[in-house]
Amino acid sequence: MFGTGAGCCNPALPWLGFRPLARAEQSVRYISTRGDAPELGLDDVLLTGLARDGGLYVPAAWPRFSTDDIRAMRDLSYPELAARIMAPFAAGTTCGDGLAGVLEDAYAGFTDPQVAPLVQLDGNTWLMELFHGPTLAFKDYALQVLGRLFDRVLRARGERITIVGATSGDTGSAAIEACRDREAIDIFILFPRGRVSPVQQLQMTTVDAVNVHAISLDGTFDTCQDMVKALFNDLALRDRLHLSAVNSINLVRLLPQIVYYFRAALALGAPDRRVAFAVPSGNFGNVYSAYAAAALGLPVDRLVVATNANDILARFFASGRMQIAGVQSTLSPSMDIQVSSNFERLLFDLAGRNGARTGAMLTGLRTEGVFEVTGDMHRQSAVLFDAEAVTDDDTVARIARVHRETSVLIDPHSAVGVEAAVRARRRGALADGVPVVCLATAHPAKFPDAVSRAVGHVPEPPGRIARLGELEEHLTMLPDDYRTVADFIAAHSRTPDRP
């Protein structure tokens, strides 16, 4: 199913010195980026979420697909492709038992038969539509799988969990949709008050299910994300409530996202043709999945990290210096983030997989608001990554231009990705002849104000969005206070260990 020979390793990743997974090994094992937590299998990574040392789990060794392996994937259906790619990560685990059926079921309700279709914008630029799931955002591609895997593992173990997550908009609704009405799960989603679109809020707050709790928190997404990490770092609470995560801090959330990078590249000629991707980026999870696809052997030429005015990632890739600034509200609110959790996984590789070194840099970010990598580490990051920051005015202009030239409507996050790709091509950061795939991460109807500003009319909402305003909201508003949030979750979690 996968190979370890010289032909399968991606030459764009010369710094990845950790060993590839040998054929004889039964399954991938997972280690923490901080280096001081137990090595786990996938079932435990799924239920654990954040490592107990505060780090994030990554594969101890990556499976590598050979060019022949990848070529053989061309005629697979989307669920079959997902099963082929995810199988090495889940071999020998409950997650792996019946995985093909889980994936077939997860994508059965998506509204496009291709699941993640490509739309050509010009001769060398493509849009990959990732909004054909139940909540019209790319998070569905992972969370519809994750909810089902939680069910399988919890049923096998006879356990319950309390899921706690932070969202800048789309993760929350996708997670709620995936976990609603599941008997073994209670889910609490924190989102920043006034910093998600009205549609995004209604998608979270109009779900009438006893196990769902939407919490509006004072502050920004970073505030919500810090709260989730504080809850996980309270080990007594974590153990008592069996806390787990659906954010991309949970590595299993990222694995299904690898699939659509393979899907697009295969459609455009991989493995016999290299492909670039432009990825709207906030918490770095989606673009990390593209990085993982490259580590698996997909011939990725460049990854363009597309940010809005919250440009901490663009500044890092330009200078090697990561420095926190204030969070700005933009037309692409799901990217209004300064502390990108998943960047820790890339930093771990850039630091030679040294957990202590990784932890020291991130401690500096938290205490001093800044850290800087060595010149060699920065050069290594530039082998694969490029980055662009896009203003609101340029976002609106790009929505308008795409619609004018192609009749295609895109949401503001997708527009940031397209604009970044155009700029990268103009600067020569993308090789001549290499197609670039821009990720359309949400349906334009989720952001009607921004789209209307660009094209003069509101996009036609799908029925599931059009009816949201008729439903009753179920919303809890809490301050940014750890004790208040922790007490609320403890009081409403149905885990049997709760006193």
Buried (B, 14 or more C-beta within 10 A) or exposed (E): EBBBEEEBBBEBBEBBEBEBBEEEBEBBBBBBBBBEBEEBBBBBBBBBBBBBBBBBBBBBBBBBBBBEBBEEBEEBBBBBBBBBBBBBBBBBBBBBBEBBEBBBBBBEEBEEEEBBBBBEBEEBBBBBBBBBBBBBBBBBBBBBBBBBBBBBBBEEEEEBBBBBBBBBBBBBBBBBBBBBEBEBBBBBBBBBBEBBBEBBBBBBBBBEEEBBBBBBBBBBBBBBBBBBBEBBEBEEBBEBBBBBBBBBBBBBBBBBBBBBBBBBBBBBEBBEBBBBBBBBBBBBBBBBBBBBBBBBBBBBBBBBBBBBBBBBBBBBBBEBEBBBEEBEBBBBBBBBBBBBBBBBBBBBBBBEBEBEBBBEBBEBBEEEEEBBBEEEBBEBBBEBBBBBBBBBEBBBBBBBBBBEEBEBBBBBBBBBBBBBBBBBBEEEBBEEEBBBBBBBBBBBBBBBEBBBBBBEEEBEBBEBBEEBEEEEEBBBEBEBEEEEBBEBBBEBBBBEEBE
